[in-house]
């Protein structure tokens, strides 16, 4: 049998309808040697998903599973059993560290099939759930699973805590209804280094909840909350969304990437964000994206004045519209 450390079937546009078609795809592969599995850009039926799950169970060395865009054209009756079989199998892969399930239209109905894996596998370091149509309800289901994961990790790893380092969960319309739970998730997974939660419909309460969770992430390096609303312009909230964001930025001296574009920052909010950068040096910050906010030349003059002393690595500063 051939020894393949990396199995790459990406973007072949395969329509896998039967278990036999999946077996044929993996024929003559030493499954126990596979460390990376890339299946993105194909489509898998319920039967095919169940067979793929059986094969994954025979991959004890599996570390990376790229399974984005694998249910296109499948009916709502096909998707849950396929995803459930795959996720249950991945739970048995003790070495799994990276999981990408992006661009699969799960919605809130399919979200429960992710729960055993997301709550039970404490070895995952990189989790990508982008563009899954979760909505607030599905977002709460996923967040609750990740919160249980953090509790399990605390028991398993004691002071070391959670191994989760990257959370990508954008374009899911999580909205303010699920934001408090996501804030708890980030606070519990305090070792997270990258958070990308763009285009989720967060308004001011949602931004506050996420930011309050981020205050616990002591080694935050990449933060993207593009297309959120740090200010509702209703004048009723004294704890503006940017207040806590500014605290997060000030504390996160390991930041390398910051994206607050389209965040409804007013001139006051922009000033507070920029002052958070000027109050403490950020020696590794290479990219700052603040376009489509109410900022003016004085804001960027202030940034220029601290380039040498506080932002020596800055290579990209974008204030323009795309």
C-alpha positions in Angstrom: 0.0 0.0 0.0 1.2 3.5 -0.8 2.3 5.7 2.2 0.8 9.1 1.8 1.4 11.5 4.6 -0.8 14.1 2.8 -4.0 13.2 1.0 -5.1 16.1 -1.2 -8.3 15.7 -3.1 -9.2 19.5 -3.0 -11.4 21.1 -5.6 -11.8 18.1 -7.8 -15.5 18.7 -7.9 -16.1 15.1 -7.1 -19.7 14.0 -6.5 -19.4 11.2 -4.0 -22.8 9.5 -3.7 -22.0 6.0 -2.6 -19.8 4.3 0.0 -18.0 2.4 -2.8 -17.0 5.7 -4.5 -15.3 6.8 -1.3 -13.6 3.4 -0.9 -12.3 3.7 -4.4 -10.9 7.1 -3.8 -8.9 5.9 -0.9 -7.9 2.5 -2.3 -4.3 1.4 -1.8 -3.7 4.1 0.8 -2.1 3.2 4.1 -4.6 5.0 6.2 -2.6 4.7 9.4 0.1 6.9 7.9 -2.2 9.8 6.8 -1.5 13.1 8.7 -3.3 15.6 6.5 -6.6 15.1 4.8 -7.9 17.7 2.3 -11.4 17.1 0.9 -12.5 20.7 0.3 -14.4 21.5 -2.9 -16.2 18.2 -3.4 -19.7 17.1 -2.4 -20.5 14.1 -0.1 -23.8 12.3 0.4 -25.0 10.8 3.6 -23.7 7.3 2.6 -20.4 8.8 1.4 -20.0 10.8 4.6 -20.6 7.7 6.7 -18.0 5.7 4.8 -15.6 8.6 5.0 -16.1 8.6 8.8 -15.2 4.9 8.9 -12.0 5.5 6.9 -11.1 8.5 9.2 -11.4 6.2 12.2 -8.5 4.2 10.6 -6.3 7.4 10.6 -4.8 7.5 14.1 -2.0 9.9 12.8 -4.4 12.5 11.4 -3.5 16.0 12.4 -5.2 18.3 9.9 -8.7 17.9 8.4 -9.7 20.4 5.7 -13.3 19.7 5.0 -14.7 23.0 3.8 -17.3 23.1 1.1 -18.2 19.4 1.1 -22.0 19.5 1.1 -22.9 21.6 -1.9 -26.1 20.5 -3.6 -27.0 18.1 -0.8 -30.4 18.1 0.8 -31.1 18.9 4.4 -31.8 15.2 5.0 -28.4 14.2 3.7 -26.3 16.7 5.5 -26.8 15.8 9.3 -25.9 12.1 9.0 -22.9 12.9 6.8 -21.5 15.6 9.1 -22.3 13.6 12.2 -20.4 10.5 10.9 -17.4 12.6 10.0 -17.2 14.6 13.2 -17.8 11.5 15.4 -14.9 9.9 13.6 -12.6 12.9 14.0 -13.3 12.7 17.8 -11.3 9.5 17.8 -8.3 11.1 16.1 -6.3 12.1 19.2 -3.6 13.9 17.2 -6.0 16.2 15.4 -4.9 19.9 15.8 -6.5 21.7 12.9 -10.1 21.5 11.6 -11.7 23.5 8.8 -15.4 23.1 8.2 -16.0 26.5 6.5 -18.3 27.1 3.6 -20.7 24.3 4.6 -24.3 25.6 5.0 -25.0 24.0 8.3 -27.5 26.4 9.8 -28.8 25.9 13.2 -30.4 22.6 12.3 -27.0 20.9 11.6 -25.1 22.7 14.4 -25.9 20.0 17.1 -24.0 17.4 15.0 -20.8 19.3 15.7 -21.3 19.3 19.5 -19.6 16.0 20.5 -16.5 16.9 18.5 -16.2 20.6 19.5 -16.9 19.9 23.2 -14.9 16.7 23.5 -11.7 17.1 21.5 -9.3 19.2 23.6 -6.4 18.9 21.2 -7.7 21.1 18.5 -5.6 24.2 18.1 -7.0 25.7 14.9 -10.8 25.9 14.3 -12.3 27.4 11.2 -16.1 27.7 11.0 -16.5 30.5 8.4 -19.7 31.0 6.4 -21.7 28.2 7.9 -25.0 30.0 8.2 -25.2 29.4 11.9 -27.3 32.4 12.9 -27.8 33.3 16.6 -29.2 29.9 17.6 -26.5 27.8 15.8 -23.9 30.2 17.2 -25.1 29.6 20.7 -25.0 25.8 20.1 -21.4 25.9 18.9 -20.3 28.4 21.6 -21.8 26.2 24.3 -19.8 23.2 23.0 -16.6 25.2 22.9 -17.2 26.5 26.5 -17.6 22.8 27.6 -14.4 22.1 25.7 -12.5 24.7 27.8 -13.8 23.2 31.0 -12.7 19.8 29.9 -9.3 21.1 28.9 -8.9 22.8 32.3 -9.4 19.4 34.0 -7.0 17.6 31.5 -4.2 20.1 31.3 -4.4 21.9 34.7 -2.5 25.2 34.6 -1.7 24.9 30.9 -5.3 25.3 30.0 -6.9 25.2 26.5 -4.8 24.3 23.5 -7.1 26.4 21.1 -5.0 29.1 19.4 -7.1 30.1 16.3 -10.8 30.8 16.2 -12.2 31.8 12.8 -16.0 32.2 12.8 -17.1 34.8 10.4 -20.0 35.4 8.0 -22.3 33.4 10.3 -24.7 36.2 11.4 -24.0 35.3 15.0 -25.5 38.6 16.0 -25.8 39.9 19.6 -28.0 37.0 20.5 -25.0 34.6 20.7 -22.3 37.2 21.5 -22.3 36.8 25.3 -21.6 33.1 25.0 -18.9 33.7 22.5 -17.4 36.2 24.9 -17.4 33.5 27.6 -15.7 31.1 25.1 -12.9 33.6 24.5 -12.4 34.2 28.2 -12.3 30.5 28.8 -9.9 29.8 26.0 -7.5 32.4 27.2 -4.5 31.1 25.2 -6.2 32.1 21.9 -3.9 34.1 19.6 -6.0 34.7 16.6 -9.7 35.7 16.5 -11.4 36.4 13.2 -15.1 37.1 13.6 -16.0 39.3 10.7 -19.4 40.1 9.2 -21.5 38.6 12.0 -24.0 41.4 12.5 -22.6 42.3 15.9 -23.9 45.6 17.2 -22.7 47.5 20.2 -23.8 44.9 22.8 -22.2 42.2 20.8 -18.9 44.0 20.4 -18.8 44.7 24.1 -19.4 41.0 24.9 -16.7 39.8 22.5 -14.3 42.5 23.7 -14.8 41.6 27.3 -13.9 38.0 26.6 -10.8 39.1 24.7 -9.6 40.9 27.8 -8.6 37.4 29.1 -6.6 36.5 26.0 -3.1 37.4 27.2 -1.3 36.5 24.0 -3.7 37.9 21.3 -1.8 38.5 18.0 -4.5 38.7 15.3 -7.8 40.4 15.8 -10.4 41.0 13.1 -13.9 42.3 13.9 -14.5 43.8 10.5 -18.0 44.8 9.7 -19.3 45.1 13.3 -20.9 48.1 15.0 -18.9 49.5 17.9 -21.5 52.4 18.2 -25.2 52.2 17.7 -25.7 56.0 17.6 -28.7 55.7 19.9 -27.0 57.6 22.8 -28.3 55.2 25.4 -25.2 53.1 26.1 -22.6 54.8 28.3 -20.2 51.9 27.9 -19.4 52.5 24.2 -18.3 49.4 22.3 -14.9 51.0 21.5 -14.1 51.5 25.2 -13.5 47.8 25.9 -11.9 47.3 22.5 -9.4 50.0 23.3 -8.6 48.2 26.6 -8.1 45.0 24.6 -5.7 46.7 22.2 -3.8 48.4 25.0 -3.2 45.1 26.8 -2.4 43.1 23.7 1.1 44.1 23.2 1.8 41.0 21.1 -0.6 42.1 18.4 0.6 41.6 14.8 -2.7 42.3 12.9 -5.6 44.5 13.8 -8.7 45.0 11.6 -11.6 47.2 12.8 -12.8 48.3 9.4 -16.4 49.1 8.9 -16.8 49.1 12.7 -18.9 52.4 13.0 -16.1 54.1 14.9 -17.0 57.7 15.5 -14.2 60.4 15.7 -14.3 59.9 19.4 -14.1 56.2 19.1 -11.2 56.4 16.6 -9.3 58.7 18.9 -9.7 56.2 21.8 -8.5 53.3 19.7 -5.5 55.2 18.5 -4.6 56.3 22.0 -4.7 52.7 23.1 -1.9 52.1 20.5 0.1 55.1 21.7 -0.2 54.4 25.4 1.7 51.1 25.1 4.3 50.0 22.5 3.2 47.3 20.1 6.5 46.2 18.6 5.1 43.4 16.4 2.1 45.1 14.9 2.4 45.0 11.2 -1.1 45.7 9.9 -3.8 48.2 11.0 -7.0 48.4 9.0 -9.4 51.1 10.0 -11.1 52.0 6.7 -14.7 53.2 6.5 -14.9 54.7 10.0 -15.3 58.3 10.9 -11.6 59.1 11.1 -9.8 62.1 9.8 -6.3 63.4 9.1 -5.7 64.2 12.7 -6.2 60.6 13.7 -3.6 59.4 11.2 -1.3 62.2 12.1 -1.4 60.9 15.7 -0.5 57.4 14.4 2.4 58.8 12.3 3.7 60.5 15.4 4.2 57.2 17.2 5.5 55.0 14.4 9.1 55.0 15.5 8.4 54.7 19.2 5.4 52.5 19.5 4.7 50.9 16.1 8.2 50.1 14.6 7.0 47.1 12.6 3.9 48.8 11.0 3.9 48.0 7.2 0.3 48.5 6.2 -2.1 51.2 7.4 -5.3 51.3 5.5 -7.9 54.1 6.0 -9.5 53.9 2.5 -12.5 52.1 1.1 -11.8 48.9 -0.9 
